Amino acid sequence: MPKIQPRNDDTMLPIDHRTAQRYAMKVPVEVLLDNGAQLRVLTRDISATGVFVSVASSIRLGSYLRFLITFPREITTSSKLLALCDGLVVRRELDDTLEGLAIRIERYHFLRSVD
């Protein structure tokens, strides 16, 4: 449940905790699970500090995930960069078939530039 803040007209608005500009784009992500399995998913949106992805399997809120992603030029302001990231699942959205996960990037290591 998002936190809310009062407005002058006594209505409430959700507080937005984003710290970086968000881009609505589909970027491939490879989630590396503890059991050695890999999930290949696409982002719904991406920023320098996190990603939102949809997955078919259940991943718990508060889980730490390791994933590979190629950050596009819009994020890096230079070339596309492949990165290995560690992230924390900070929000889940459930629907009939998929689970949406907001993952805050805690650490990343750029592996190489991608053309």
Secondary structure, 3 states (H helix, E strand, C coil): CCCEEECCCCCEEECCCCCCCCECCCCEEEEECCCCCEEEEEEEEECCCEEEEEECCCCCCCCEEEEEEEECHHHHCCCEEEEEEEEEEEEEEECCCCEEEEEEEEEEEEEEEEC
